Amino acid sequence: MRDWCVASILLGWPRPGHGECCRGESLVKELLRTTDPVRLSWLMALLAEQEIEAIVFDTHTSILEGSIGAIPRRLLVGNDDYETARRLLADAGEMETDGSRPDTLLGGRVALRQPAGGYRVAIDPVLLAAATPAVAGRVLDVGTGVGAAALCYAARSPGAQVTGLEIQPEMAVIAGENVRRNGFESRVDIVIGDLLHPPAALAPGGFDHVMANPPYLPAGRGAPPPDRSKAMAMVEGEADLDAWIGFCLRMVAPKGSVTMVHRADRLDEILALLRLRAGGIVVFPLWPGQGRPAKRVIVRARRDVHAPLHLAAGLTLHDGDGAYTEEARAVLQNGAALPL
């Protein structure tokens, strides 16, 4: 029996007739192959979060052959979920959509060098930059990584002075190279430092706006990605969510805004931490598709403001065939602002 017939049974799909099997009309498609079981576990978790059923093949072959880790294992999903799953993993930096490295953002307006392995830029930094108010002032990007959000913001806001704070020196070096690659030396600075022990160059209240893409997972929840830089980007370390929010609020000037992108299932924590410390809160859901629950949200709050919370309509990222919606393309490729 073909693998895709086995998969249809294991995933609980209706079994096709013999004639359909003979025609070879596959019910599932292969997303990728890898010999890394930890990465497979991480990818399965990403897909399950979006309610996409997946299955791994060749695990038993590896065991029978006595070569666990030598035979690549295949990750498969159903035909109907294939395009959505492919874009989901590409958005998470886990695979490419066209066989090339995603070394440009905003439709080519921003050039971006990235490490050959480890954490890869997804769409969240681009959306974060699009949600931060465009100003002719000072903006801080906390946890800038290779500088994706800082550079996208600088491209959208020619009058802004942007500072990126990054704890990993090797990532900060790449971010500095990206600043020079884009000709933003006069408008974007990269500072190496820890938000728990911020460098003297970052004065409290010294920024008109602060943006951040904190690690999504609290320490101890699930297995972290095997790569160190990816783990630091995705799983909280000594600085937890409270520390991130507290630092952002200290850095922003009175009446200025703090904007962050995070998991929707931690929205209650975010709002609780912002309560009595900021107001004018806007919650902007990122819907993965029509009729599907939001897994990410963008939250904006203003320091020393007491306006009530506003729930925005949000943005639907993918249409029925898994492609980006027209509204999402306007932001991701054309540099449009998000309507918070």
VOMI-587759 format. One record per residue (C-alpha): residue number from 1; residue in three letters; x, y, z. Coordinates in pm, 1 decimal, m for minus. Example, Ala and Ser with C-alpha at 12.3 -4.5 7.8 and 13.67 -1.06 7.14 Angstrom:
<pts>
[pt 1; ALA; [1230.0; m450.0; 780.0]]
[pt 2; SER; [1367.0; m106.0; 714.0]]
</pts>
This chain:
<pts>
[pt 1; MET; [0.0; 0.0; 0.0]]
[pt 2; ARG; [129.5; 344.4; m87.0]]
[pt 3; ASP; [242.5; 581.2; 189.2]]
[pt 4; TRP; [m33.0; 825.0; 110.4]]
[pt 5; CYS; [m295.4; 553.4; 148.1]]
[pt 6; VAL; [m148.6; 461.9; 488.8]]
[pt 7; ALA; [m149.3; 827.7; 585.3]]
[pt 8; SER; [m513.9; 865.8; 494.2]]
[pt 9; ILE; [m600.7; 581.7; 732.1]]
[pt 10; LEU; [m380.5; 707.8; 1016.2]]
[pt 11; LEU; [m521.6; 1059.7; 984.5]]
[pt 12; GLY; [m876.6; 929.6; 977.2]]
[pt 13; TRP; [m957.7; 1039.3; 622.7]]
[pt 14; PRO; [m1205.9; 840.4; 410.1]]
[pt 15; ARG; [m1021.5; 563.2; 231.3]]
[pt 16; PRO; [m1031.3; 598.7; m149.4]]
[pt 17; GLY; [m1143.8; 316.3; m370.2]]
[pt 18; HIS; [m897.8; 78.3; m531.1]]
[pt 19; GLY; [m929.1; 253.2; m864.5]]
[pt 20; GLU; [m833.6; 586.9; m711.3]]
[pt 21; CYS; [m525.9; 431.9; m551.7]]
[pt 22; CYS; [m421.5; 280.3; m881.2]]
[pt 23; ARG; [m445.3; 619.5; m1048.2]]
[pt 24; GLY; [m198.4; 745.8; m790.4]]
[pt 25; GLU; [m407.7; 1047.8; m689.1]]
[pt 26; SER; [m219.6; 1141.3; m375.0]]
[pt 27; LEU; [m424.8; 1246.2; m72.6]]
[pt 28; VAL; [m120.6; 1387.1; 107.0]]
[pt 29; LYS; [190.8; 1580.6; 10.8]]
[pt 30; GLU; [538.2; 1589.4; 154.4]]
[pt 31; LEU; [640.5; 1916.7; 317.2]]
[pt 32; LEU; [1004.5; 1835.4; 389.8]]
[pt 33; ARG; [1253.2; 1573.8; 504.6]]
[pt 34; THR; [1485.4; 1591.1; 803.2]]
[pt 35; THR; [1697.0; 1362.2; 1020.3]]
[pt 36; ASP; [1646.9; 1585.4; 1326.1]]
[pt 37; PRO; [1372.6; 1440.8; 1554.4]]
[pt 38; VAL; [1372.1; 1751.5; 1774.9]]
[pt 39; ARG; [1305.1; 1972.4; 1473.4]]
[pt 40; LEU; [1029.1; 1734.0; 1362.3]]
[pt 41; SER; [863.7; 1765.1; 1702.1]]
[pt 42; TRP; [884.1; 2144.0; 1677.3]]
[pt 43; LEU; [733.5; 2147.6; 1324.8]]
[pt 44; MET; [451.3; 1916.4; 1429.9]]
[pt 45; ALA; [373.1; 2153.5; 1717.0]]
[pt 46; LEU; [364.6; 2452.8; 1480.0]]
[pt 47; LEU; [122.3; 2273.6; 1248.8]]
[pt 48; ALA; [m97.2; 2147.4; 1531.9]]
[pt 49; GLU; [m124.7; 2502.6; 1663.6]]
[pt 50; GLN; [m296.1; 2593.5; 1334.6]]
[pt 51; GLU; [m513.8; 2280.9; 1348.9]]
[pt 52; ILE; [m329.4; 2115.8; 1059.2]]
[pt 53; GLU; [m299.3; 1738.7; 1090.2]]
[pt 54; ALA; [36.4; 1595.6; 989.6]]
[pt 55; ILE; [216.5; 1264.1; 998.3]]
[pt 56; VAL; [581.0; 1155.1; 996.7]]
[pt 57; PHE; [694.8; 868.1; 775.1]]
[pt 58; ASP; [1010.9; 653.2; 783.2]]
[pt 59; THR; [1049.0; 651.8; 1162.1]]
[pt 60; HIS; [1006.3; 274.3; 1176.5]]
[pt 61; THR; [1237.3; 229.4; 877.6]]
[pt 62; SER; [1511.3; 411.7; 1067.1]]
[pt 63; ILE; [1462.9; 182.0; 1367.0]]
[pt 64; LEU; [1454.5; m139.9; 1162.3]]
[pt 65; GLU; [1763.4; m40.0; 969.2]]
[pt 66; GLY; [1945.0; 41.8; 1293.3]]
[pt 67; SER; [2028.9; 387.0; 1165.0]]
[pt 68; ILE; [1819.9; 630.4; 1364.4]]
[pt 69; GLY; [1918.3; 980.6; 1257.5]]
[pt 70; ALA; [2064.4; 863.0; 925.4]]
[pt 71; ILE; [1745.5; 810.0; 722.5]]
[pt 72; PRO; [1549.4; 1132.9; 663.5]]
[pt 73; ARG; [1195.3; 1130.7; 795.0]]
[pt 74; ARG; [919.1; 1277.2; 583.2]]
[pt 75; LEU; [661.7; 1524.3; 714.1]]
[pt 76; LEU; [332.8; 1499.6; 524.9]]
[pt 77; VAL; [1.2; 1685.8; 534.5]]
[pt 78; GLY; [m323.9; 1655.0; 343.3]]
[pt 79; ASN; [m358.2; 1809.0; m0.7]]
[pt 80; ASP; [m613.1; 2061.5; 124.4]]
[pt 81; ASP; [m373.9; 2183.1; 394.6]]
[pt 82; TYR; [m53.0; 2172.3; 190.9]]
[pt 83; GLU; [m29.7; 2534.4; 73.7]]
[pt 84; THR; [m136.0; 2670.5; 411.9]]
[pt 85; ALA; [114.3; 2444.3; 591.7]]
[pt 86; ARG; [392.9; 2539.2; 350.2]]
[pt 87; ARG; [337.9; 2909.8; 403.9]]
[pt 88; LEU; [302.5; 2859.3; 780.2]]
[pt 89; LEU; [644.6; 2694.4; 801.9]]
[pt 90; ALA; [790.6; 2956.5; 568.9]]
[pt 91; ASP; [644.5; 3232.8; 788.9]]
[pt 92; ALA; [813.1; 3065.3; 1085.5]]
[pt 93; GLY; [1144.3; 3058.7; 898.7]]
[pt 94; GLU; [1140.1; 2678.2; 875.2]]
[pt 95; MET; [1127.5; 2640.6; 497.3]]
[pt 96; GLU; [1138.7; 2846.9; 180.5]]
[pt 97; THR; [842.3; 2901.1; m48.1]]
[pt 98; ASP; [1036.8; 2922.8; m373.7]]
[pt 99; GLY; [1369.3; 2746.3; m312.8]]
[pt 100; SER; [1557.1; 3071.7; m247.0]]
[pt 101; ARG; [1662.5; 3231.7; 78.6]]
[pt 102; PRO; [1420.4; 3503.5; 196.5]]
[pt 103; ASP; [1690.3; 3771.1; 193.3]]
[pt 104; THR; [1463.5; 4062.2; 104.5]]
[pt 105; LEU; [1159.2; 4210.6; 276.3]]
[pt 106; LEU; [891.4; 4458.2; 170.2]]
[pt 107; GLY; [902.8; 4343.2; m189.4]]
[pt 108; GLY; [1278.7; 4395.0; m216.0]]
[pt 109; ARG; [1296.0; 4734.5; m44.2]]
[pt 110; VAL; [1491.7; 4584.3; 247.3]]
[pt 111; ALA; [1791.1; 4354.5; 192.4]]
[pt 112; LEU; [1855.1; 4114.2; 476.7]]
[pt 113; ARG; [2150.6; 3886.0; 540.8]]
[pt 114; GLN; [2063.5; 3598.3; 772.2]]
[pt 115; PRO; [2255.7; 3311.6; 930.2]]
[pt 116; ALA; [2274.1; 3003.3; 711.3]]
[pt 117; GLY; [2121.2; 2802.7; 995.4]]
[pt 118; GLY; [1927.5; 2877.6; 1311.2]]
[pt 119; TYR; [1656.8; 3137.4; 1349.2]]
[pt 120; ARG; [1511.9; 3274.0; 1026.0]]
[pt 121; VAL; [1303.7; 3588.4; 995.9]]
[pt 122; ALA; [930.4; 3524.4; 958.4]]
[pt 123; ILE; [654.8; 3778.3; 888.7]]
[pt 124; ASP; [602.8; 3889.1; 1248.9]]
[pt 125; PRO; [878.2; 4157.4; 1248.4]]
[pt 126; VAL; [737.7; 4301.5; 924.7]]
[pt 127; LEU; [388.9; 4319.8; 1075.0]]
[pt 128; LEU; [531.4; 4469.3; 1395.1]]
[pt 129; ALA; [699.9; 4750.2; 1201.5]]
[pt 130; ALA; [378.0; 4812.1; 1009.2]]
[pt 131; ALA; [183.1; 4842.3; 1336.0]]
[pt 132; THR; [419.9; 5093.5; 1498.5]]
[pt 133; PRO; [324.0; 5458.7; 1436.9]]
[pt 134; ALA; [535.1; 5628.1; 1168.8]]
[pt 135; VAL; [703.3; 5927.8; 1330.9]]
[pt 136; ALA; [993.2; 6165.9; 1277.7]]
[pt 137; GLY; [1130.5; 6071.6; 1618.3]]
[pt 138; ARG; [1320.3; 5804.1; 1812.5]]
[pt 139; VAL; [1205.5; 5442.0; 1800.6]]
[pt 140; LEU; [1349.1; 5143.5; 1990.4]]
[pt 141; ASP; [1329.1; 4785.9; 1858.9]]
[pt 142; VAL; [1380.8; 4549.4; 2154.4]]
[pt 143; GLY; [1528.6; 4212.5; 2059.4]]
[pt 144; THR; [1608.9; 4325.0; 1707.4]]
[pt 145; GLY; [1782.2; 4003.1; 1596.6]]
[pt 146; VAL; [1925.7; 4063.4; 1249.6]]
[pt 147; GLY; [1738.7; 4393.9; 1233.1]]
[pt 148; ALA; [1428.9; 4295.5; 1034.1]]
[pt 149; ALA; [1172.1; 4508.9; 1220.2]]
[pt 150; ALA; [1412.1; 4802.9; 1262.8]]
[pt 151; LEU; [1498.2; 4807.8; 892.6]]
[pt 152; CYS; [1136.2; 4769.4; 780.1]]
[pt 153; TYR; [1038.3; 5055.3; 1008.1]]
[pt 154; ALA; [1320.7; 5274.4; 879.0]]
[pt 155; ALA; [1210.2; 5202.4; 521.0]]
[pt 156; ARG; [852.3; 5303.8; 608.6]]
[pt 157; SER; [943.8; 5609.2; 817.8]]
[pt 158; PRO; [1224.2; 5810.9; 653.7]]
[pt 159; GLY; [1227.7; 6070.9; 933.3]]
[pt 160; ALA; [1274.5; 5824.6; 1220.8]]
[pt 161; GLN; [1589.9; 5744.3; 1418.3]]
[pt 162; VAL; [1579.5; 5373.6; 1504.6]]
[pt 163; THR; [1779.7; 5187.2; 1767.8]]
[pt 164; GLY; [1788.1; 4807.6; 1778.3]]
[pt 165; LEU; [1878.1; 4630.9; 2104.3]]
[pt 166; GLU; [2009.6; 4274.9; 2071.5]]
[pt 167; ILE; [2150.5; 4045.3; 2340.6]]
[pt 168; GLN; [2332.5; 3802.5; 2106.3]]
[pt 169; PRO; [2654.7; 3963.1; 1978.3]]
[pt 170; GLU; [2668.7; 3744.8; 1668.2]]
[pt 171; MET; [2316.4; 3852.3; 1568.8]]
[pt 172; ALA; [2395.6; 4217.1; 1642.2]]
[pt 173; VAL; [2696.4; 4197.4; 1408.2]]
[pt 174; ILE; [2473.4; 4070.9; 1127.2]]
[pt 175; ALA; [2217.6; 4342.0; 1207.6]]
[pt 176; GLY; [2492.1; 4603.8; 1173.1]]
[pt 177; GLU; [2588.0; 4459.5; 835.2]]
[pt 178; ASN; [2223.9; 4477.6; 728.4]]
[pt 179; VAL; [2207.7; 4843.1; 831.2]]
[pt 180; ARG; [2503.3; 4919.1; 605.0]]
[pt 181; ARG; [2367.9; 4698.5; 327.0]]
[pt 182; ASN; [2054.3; 4913.7; 317.3]]
[pt 183; GLY; [2234.6; 5246.5; 349.5]]
[pt 184; PHE; [2068.4; 5330.4; 683.5]]
[pt 185; GLU; [2386.6; 5408.8; 879.9]]
[pt 186; SER; [2267.5; 5761.9; 959.7]]
[pt 187; ARG; [1925.8; 5647.8; 1085.1]]
[pt 188; VAL; [1962.2; 5301.7; 1241.5]]
[pt 189; ASP; [2192.6; 5205.6; 1531.6]]
[pt 190; ILE; [2242.0; 4854.2; 1668.3]]
[pt 191; VAL; [2328.7; 4824.1; 2038.0]]
[pt 192; ILE; [2442.9; 4503.2; 2207.3]]
[pt 193; GLY; [2288.3; 4456.9; 2549.0]]
[pt 194; ASP; [2050.5; 4281.1; 2785.3]]
[pt 195; LEU; [1716.1; 4439.2; 2870.6]]
[pt 196; LEU; [1767.5; 4324.0; 3230.4]]
[pt 197; HIS; [2090.9; 4525.4; 3241.1]]
[pt 198; PRO; [2043.3; 4785.1; 2965.7]]
[pt 199; PRO; [2342.8; 4972.8; 2826.9]]
[pt 200; ALA; [2389.8; 5335.0; 2929.8]]
[pt 201; ALA; [2312.1; 5448.2; 2575.1]]
[pt 202; LEU; [1945.8; 5364.4; 2634.0]]
[pt 203; ALA; [1797.3; 5633.8; 2855.6]]
[pt 204; PRO; [1461.4; 5568.0; 3024.5]]
[pt 205; GLY; [1185.6; 5765.6; 2855.9]]
[pt 206; GLY; [1414.8; 5846.1; 2565.1]]
[pt 207; PHE; [1202.6; 5700.2; 2284.7]]
[pt 208; ASP; [881.1; 5817.1; 2122.4]]
[pt 209; HIS; [780.5; 5459.9; 2044.0]]
[pt 210; VAL; [906.3; 5114.0; 2139.2]]
[pt 211; MET; [837.6; 4792.4; 1949.5]]
[pt 212; ALA; [916.4; 4435.4; 2048.8]]
[pt 213; ASN; [880.0; 4077.9; 1927.3]]
[pt 214; PRO; [943.0; 3890.1; 2254.8]]
[pt 215; PRO; [996.3; 3514.4; 2279.3]]
[pt 216; TYR; [653.6; 3354.0; 2251.5]]
[pt 217; LEU; [695.1; 3060.5; 2489.7]]
[pt 218; PRO; [753.4; 3074.0; 2864.6]]
[pt 219; ALA; [1042.3; 2869.8; 2995.0]]
[pt 220; GLY; [948.9; 2507.9; 3055.6]]
[pt 221; ARG; [656.3; 2489.7; 2812.7]]
[pt 222; GLY; [737.1; 2222.2; 2556.5]]
[pt 223; ALA; [1069.0; 2132.8; 2398.1]]
[pt 224; PRO; [1267.0; 2433.7; 2272.6]]
[pt 225; PRO; [1408.4; 2436.7; 1918.1]]
[pt 226; PRO; [1745.2; 2259.6; 1898.8]]
[pt 227; ASP; [1931.4; 2565.0; 1768.3]]
[pt 228; ARG; [2051.3; 2803.1; 2042.8]]
[pt 229; SER; [1972.7; 3128.6; 1861.6]]
[pt 230; LYS; [1629.4; 3003.5; 1760.3]]
[pt 231; ALA; [1560.5; 2888.1; 2116.3]]
[pt 232; MET; [1656.3; 3230.9; 2252.8]]
[pt 233; ALA; [1426.4; 3398.8; 2000.1]]
[pt 234; MET; [1130.0; 3172.5; 2074.8]]
[pt 235; VAL; [1157.2; 3070.6; 2443.0]]
[pt 236; GLU; [1186.3; 3310.2; 2736.5]]
[pt 237; GLY; [1508.6; 3304.7; 2931.1]]
[pt 238; GLU; [1587.4; 3499.8; 3245.3]]
[pt 239; ALA; [1383.7; 3790.0; 3106.4]]
[pt 240; ASP; [1018.9; 3682.5; 3116.0]]
[pt 241; LEU; [716.7; 3858.1; 2966.5]]
[pt 242; ASP; [684.9; 4088.2; 3268.7]]
[pt 243; ALA; [1047.4; 4199.1; 3225.0]]
[pt 244; TRP; [996.8; 4265.8; 2854.6]]
[pt 245; ILE; [685.6; 4476.3; 2907.4]]
[pt 246; GLY; [835.3; 4661.4; 3203.6]]
[pt 247; PHE; [1148.6; 4748.4; 3007.8]]
[pt 248; CYS; [950.2; 4870.9; 2706.5]]
[pt 249; LEU; [734.8; 5095.3; 2925.4]]
[pt 250; ARG; [1040.9; 5238.8; 3099.4]]
[pt 251; MET; [1207.4; 5320.9; 2769.0]]
[pt 252; VAL; [911.5; 5499.2; 2609.2]]
[pt 253; ALA; [834.7; 5864.9; 2676.7]]
[pt 254; PRO; [506.3; 5970.4; 2844.6]]
[pt 255; LYS; [215.6; 5938.6; 2597.8]]
[pt 256; GLY; [438.4; 5731.7; 2368.0]]
[pt 257; SER; [337.3; 5385.2; 2252.5]]
[pt 258; VAL; [464.6; 5032.7; 2305.8]]
[pt 259; THR; [376.6; 4784.5; 2030.2]]
[pt 260; MET; [440.6; 4410.8; 2045.5]]
[pt 261; VAL; [344.5; 4099.3; 1854.6]]
[pt 262; HIS; [275.0; 3784.5; 2055.8]]
[pt 263; ARG; [74.4; 3465.9; 2085.1]]
[pt 264; ALA; [m300.9; 3507.9; 2123.0]]
[pt 265; ASP; [m311.2; 3255.3; 2406.7]]
[pt 266; ARG; [m96.8; 3487.4; 2618.4]]
[pt 267; LEU; [m312.8; 3794.3; 2562.6]]
[pt 268; ASP; [m455.7; 3768.6; 2913.3]]
[pt 269; GLU; [m103.2; 3787.4; 3059.4]]
[pt 270; ILE; [m15.0; 4085.1; 2842.3]]
[pt 271; LEU; [m326.0; 4278.8; 2938.0]]
[pt 272; ALA; [m277.9; 4198.8; 3307.4]]
[pt 273; LEU; [81.1; 4324.5; 3293.6]]
[pt 274; LEU; [m24.2; 4643.5; 3114.7]]
[pt 275; ARG; [m309.2; 4717.4; 3356.0]]
[pt 276; LEU; [m248.9; 5032.4; 3563.6]]
[pt 277; ARG; [77.2; 5091.0; 3375.1]]
[pt 278; ALA; [m57.1; 5196.7; 3035.8]]
[pt 279; GLY; [m382.4; 5268.6; 2856.3]]
[pt 280; GLY; [m529.7; 5331.5; 2515.0]]
[pt 281; ILE; [m468.5; 4962.2; 2449.5]]
[pt 282; VAL; [m544.7; 4829.0; 2101.1]]
[pt 283; VAL; [m565.8; 4453.7; 2037.4]]
[pt 284; PHE; [m519.2; 4365.2; 1670.3]]
[pt 285; PRO; [m576.4; 3993.8; 1587.9]]
[pt 286; LEU; [m382.7; 3822.6; 1309.4]]
[pt 287; TRP; [m626.1; 3571.3; 1161.1]]
[pt 288; PRO; [m446.4; 3284.3; 977.2]]
[pt 289; GLY; [m749.2; 3238.6; 749.7]]
[pt 290; GLN; [m1117.0; 3320.0; 718.5]]
[pt 291; GLY; [m1312.3; 3163.5; 1003.1]]
[pt 292; ARG; [m999.3; 3038.0; 1182.2]]
[pt 293; PRO; [m905.0; 3147.7; 1534.7]]
[pt 294; ALA; [m625.0; 3400.7; 1574.0]]
[pt 295; LYS; [m295.2; 3254.6; 1693.6]]
[pt 296; ARG; [m106.9; 3586.6; 1698.1]]
[pt 297; VAL; [m206.0; 3933.5; 1814.7]]
[pt 298; ILE; [m47.9; 4274.9; 1794.3]]
[pt 299; VAL; [m95.0; 4482.5; 2107.7]]
[pt 300; ARG; [m30.5; 4854.8; 2129.6]]
[pt 301; ALA; [m46.9; 5052.8; 2455.4]]
[pt 302; ARG; [41.9; 5408.9; 2551.1]]
[pt 303; ARG; [225.2; 5509.8; 2865.5]]
[pt 304; ASP; [42.6; 5744.9; 3106.3]]
[pt 305; VAL; [m278.8; 5728.8; 2903.1]]
[pt 306; HIS; [m612.4; 5617.2; 3049.0]]
[pt 307; ALA; [m825.5; 5566.0; 2737.8]]
[pt 308; PRO; [m1029.3; 5239.8; 2721.1]]
[pt 309; LEU; [m923.5; 4925.6; 2539.4]]
[pt 310; HIS; [m1013.3; 4888.1; 2171.7]]
[pt 311; LEU; [m1047.8; 4555.6; 1986.6]]
[pt 312; ALA; [m959.6; 4609.3; 1620.5]]
[pt 313; ALA; [m1086.4; 4409.8; 1324.3]]
[pt 314; GLY; [m739.8; 4267.8; 1263.8]]
[pt 315; LEU; [m587.4; 4122.4; 949.0]]
[pt 316; THR; [m660.9; 3794.6; 768.8]]
[pt 317; LEU; [m328.8; 3660.3; 642.2]]
[pt 318; HIS; [m426.3; 3379.9; 402.8]]
[pt 319; ASP; [m714.4; 3317.1; 166.8]]
[pt 320; GLY; [m874.8; 2982.9; 92.4]]
[pt 321; ASP; [m591.1; 2843.8; m120.3]]
[pt 322; GLY; [m320.3; 2940.2; 129.4]]
[pt 323; ALA; [m194.1; 3248.1; m56.8]]
[pt 324; TYR; [m160.2; 3581.1; 119.5]]
[pt 325; THR; [m469.8; 3798.4; 105.2]]
[pt 326; GLU; [m458.4; 4125.7; m84.7]]
[pt 327; GLU; [m450.9; 4315.0; 246.2]]
[pt 328; ALA; [m162.7; 4104.6; 378.4]]
[pt 329; ARG; [37.0; 4149.7; 56.7]]
[pt 330; ALA; [m7.6; 4526.4; 81.7]]
[pt 331; VAL; [164.5; 4517.9; 420.6]]
[pt 332; LEU; [426.4; 4248.1; 360.7]]
[pt 333; GLN; [530.4; 4346.6; 9.9]]
[pt 334; ASN; [429.5; 4710.0; m37.3]]
[pt 335; GLY; [502.3; 4846.5; 309.7]]
[pt 336; ALA; [147.3; 4951.6; 393.6]]
[pt 337; ALA; [68.4; 5040.9; 755.9]]
[pt 338; LEU; [m162.2; 4829.7; 968.2]]
[pt 339; PRO; [m479.9; 5013.9; 1071.2]]
[pt 340; LEU; [m449.8; 5004.6; 1447.5]]
</pts>
